[in-house]
Amino acid sequence: MTAAVSSQGRAMSSVKPGRIVAWTLLFIGGVIMVTPLLFMLSTSLKDASQVYDLRIIPAVPTLDNYWEILSDGRFTRWFVNSMVVAIIVTISNVFFDSLVGYTLAKFRFRGRYIVFIAILSTLMIPTEMLVLPWYLMASQFGWLDSYWGIMFPGMMTAFGTFLMKQFFEGVPDDFLEAARIDGLNEFTIWWKIALPLVTPALSALAIFTFLGNWTAFFWPLIVTTSADLYTLPVGLSSFAVEQSVQWEKIMTGASIATLPTLIIFLFLQRYIVRGVMLAGLKG
């Protein structure tokens, strides 16, 4: 018994003070980040008389706000719009970014590095500077106030191309040569041989692209004028203006809008962390 107590004491004493400080700061940072989310969820479960009650757990919880929001056809339409845009843009990014990244990584042709540098250079241009040419293009081609108008700027990204190129460079050329000897064409080699070897990068790219388009606000706000084509962030903004004093309904809409991102993080956090780590190593 004495030996067990002494061994536990030595184990506790072996914990470095710096590690304890780091854990404490991490805990405090986590509390600071989670507290606004908890207040948002708490307010969504309150009625108008409890909104300014700062207790996390409502005195009389109610789901009436959720029923009112979900019964509003506009909110359902905005949710579907965001889901459609985010899914289509994500699929497009995964397909085209990986295809271009594979081409730049595994094919030797004149001007390859110039093309790659030109793609990378677009990362240095702020999005706000691209809005005007995007808008002029959408106006000339009749894409204003349409799904395609919302989606076309993000159908392929320089970051995704760079990320996939870095990962494809780590794929052994011997695998690809063996597939060519077996008579596979280049598209089939990319699809069946190379892509499965860079699954972590594909997962990270898909997750980040979906989240980025789900929360996108600036461009959808500019390119859409019809309320039926609003994405969820834009719709919530207009809804907040209408319900300027009904904070419980605003927080309810924000809670529903946050739900998909929370689900993605809870179920795919392993892929998110792994993708970030691998992207950092490859970059």
Backbone hydrogen bonds, N-H to C=O, Kabsch-Sander energy under -0.5 kcal/mol:
donor,donor_aa,acceptor,acceptor_aa,energy
5,V,1,M,-2.2
6,S,2,T,-2.4
7,S,3,A,-2.1
8,Q,4,A,-2.1
9,G,5,V,-2.2
10,R,6,S,-2.2
11,A,7,S,-2.0
12,M,8,Q,-2.4
13,S,9,G,-2.2
14,S,10,R,-1.3
15,V,12,M,-1.0
19,R,16,K,-0.6
20,I,16,K,-1.7
21,V,17,P,-2.4
22,A,18,G,-2.2
23,W,19,R,-2.5
24,T,20,I,-2.5
25,L,21,V,-2.7
26,L,22,A,-2.4
27,F,23,W,-2.5
28,I,24,T,-2.5
29,G,25,L,-2.7
30,G,26,L,-2.3
31,V,27,F,-2.3
32,I,28,I,-2.4
33,M,29,G,-2.1
34,V,30,G,-2.3
35,T,31,V,-2.2
37,L,33,M,-0.5
38,L,34,V,-2.3
39,F,35,T,-2.5
40,M,36,P,-2.1
41,L,37,L,-2.4
42,S,38,L,-2.8
43,T,39,F,-2.7
44,S,40,M,-1.7
45,L,41,L,-0.6
45,L,42,S,-1.2
46,K,43,T,-1.6
50,Q,47,D,-1.7
51,V,47,D,-0.5
51,V,48,A,-0.7
53,D,50,Q,-1.9
54,L,52,Y,-0.7
62,T,45,L,-1.9
67,W,63,L,-1.9
68,E,64,D,-2.4
69,I,65,N,-2.3
70,L,66,Y,-2.7
71,S,67,W,-1.6
72,D,69,I,-1.1
73,G,71,S,-0.7
75,F,72,D,-0.6
76,T,72,D,-1.4
77,R,73,G,-2.1
78,W,74,R,-2.5
79,F,75,F,-2.3
80,V,76,T,-2.3
81,N,77,R,-2.5
82,S,78,W,-2.4
83,M,79,F,-2.2
84,V,80,V,-2.8
85,V,81,N,-2.6
86,A,82,S,-2.7
87,I,83,M,-2.4
88,I,84,V,-2.4
89,V,85,V,-2.4
90,T,86,A,-1.9
91,I,87,I,-2.4
92,S,88,I,-2.4
93,N,89,V,-2.5
94,V,90,T,-2.6
95,F,91,I,-2.1
96,F,92,S,-2.7
97,D,93,N,-1.9
98,S,93,N,-0.6
98,S,94,V,-0.9
99,L,95,F,-1.9
100,V,96,F,-2.8
101,G,97,D,-2.4
102,Y,98,S,-2.2
103,T,99,L,-2.0
104,L,100,V,-2.5
105,A,101,G,-1.5
106,K,102,Y,-2.5
107,F,103,T,-1.5
109,F,107,F,-0.7
112,R,109,F,-1.6
115,V,111,G,-2.4
116,F,112,R,-2.2
117,I,113,Y,-2.7
118,A,114,I,-2.3
119,I,115,V,-2.1
120,L,116,F,-2.5
121,S,117,I,-2.3
122,T,118,A,-0.7
122,T,119,I,-0.9
123,L,120,L,-1.8
124,M,121,S,-1.4
125,I,122,T,-1.2
129,M,126,P,-1.2
130,L,126,P,-0.8
130,L,127,T,-1.0
131,V,127,T,-1.0
134,W,130,L,-2.3
135,Y,131,V,-2.7
136,L,132,L,-2.6
137,M,133,P,-2.5
138,A,134,W,-2.7
139,S,135,Y,-2.5
140,Q,136,L,-2.5
141,F,137,M,-2.1
142,G,139,S,-0.7
143,W,138,A,-3.2
144,L,138,A,-0.9
145,D,223,V,-2.7
146,S,143,W,-0.7
150,I,146,S,-1.5
151,M,147,Y,-2.0
152,F,148,W,-2.7
154,G,151,M,-1.7
155,M,152,F,-1.0
161,T,157,T,-1.8
162,F,158,A,-2.6
163,L,159,F,-2.8
164,M,160,G,-2.5
165,K,161,T,-2.4
166,Q,162,F,-2.2
167,F,163,L,-1.6
168,F,164,M,-2.8
169,E,165,K,-1.7
170,G,167,F,-1.3
171,V,168,F,-1.5
175,F,172,P,-0.7
176,L,172,P,-0.9
177,E,173,D,-2.6
178,A,174,D,-2.3
179,A,175,F,-1.7
180,R,176,L,-2.1
181,I,177,E,-2.3
182,D,178,A,-1.6
183,G,180,R,-1.4
184,L,179,A,-2.2
189,I,185,N,-2.2
190,W,186,E,-2.4
191,W,187,F,-2.6
192,K,188,T,-3.1
193,I,189,I,-2.0
194,A,189,I,-2.2
195,L,190,W,-2.3
197,L,193,I,-0.5
197,L,194,A,-1.1
198,V,194,A,-0.5
198,V,195,L,-1.8
199,T,196,P,-0.8
202,L,198,V,-2.1
203,S,199,T,-2.7
204,A,200,P,-2.4
205,L,201,A,-2.6
206,A,202,L,-2.6
207,I,203,S,-2.5
208,F,204,A,-2.6
209,T,205,L,-2.2
210,F,206,A,-2.4
211,L,207,I,-2.5
212,G,208,F,-2.3
213,N,209,T,-2.1
214,W,210,F,-2.3
215,T,211,L,-1.8
221,L,217,F,-1.9
222,I,218,F,-1.4
223,V,219,W,-2.5
224,T,220,P,-1.3
229,L,226,S,-1.6
230,Y,227,A,-1.0
232,L,78,W,-0.6
235,G,231,T,-3.1
236,L,232,L,-2.9
237,S,233,P,-1.8
238,S,234,V,-2.1
239,F,235,G,-2.6
240,A,236,L,-2.6
241,V,237,S,-1.4
242,E,238,S,-1.8
243,Q,239,F,-2.7
244,S,241,V,-0.8
246,Q,243,Q,-1.1
247,W,245,V,-1.1
249,K,246,Q,-0.8
250,I,246,Q,-1.7
251,M,247,W,-2.7
252,T,248,E,-1.3
253,G,249,K,-2.3
254,A,250,I,-2.2
255,S,251,M,-2.1
256,I,252,T,-2.1
257,A,253,G,-2.2
258,T,254,A,-1.7
259,L,255,S,-1.0
262,L,258,T,-2.0
263,I,259,L,-2.5
264,I,260,P,-2.5
265,F,261,T,-2.2
266,L,262,L,-2.7
267,F,263,I,-2.3
268,L,264,I,-2.1
269,Q,265,F,-1.0
272,I,268,L,-2.1
273,V,269,Q,-2.7
274,R,270,R,-2.1
275,G,271,Y,-2.7
276,V,272,I,-2.4
277,M,273,V,-2.4
278,L,274,R,-2.6
279,A,275,G,-2.7
280,G,276,V,-2.1
281,L,277,M,-2.0
282,K,278,L,-2.7
283,G,279,A,-2.6
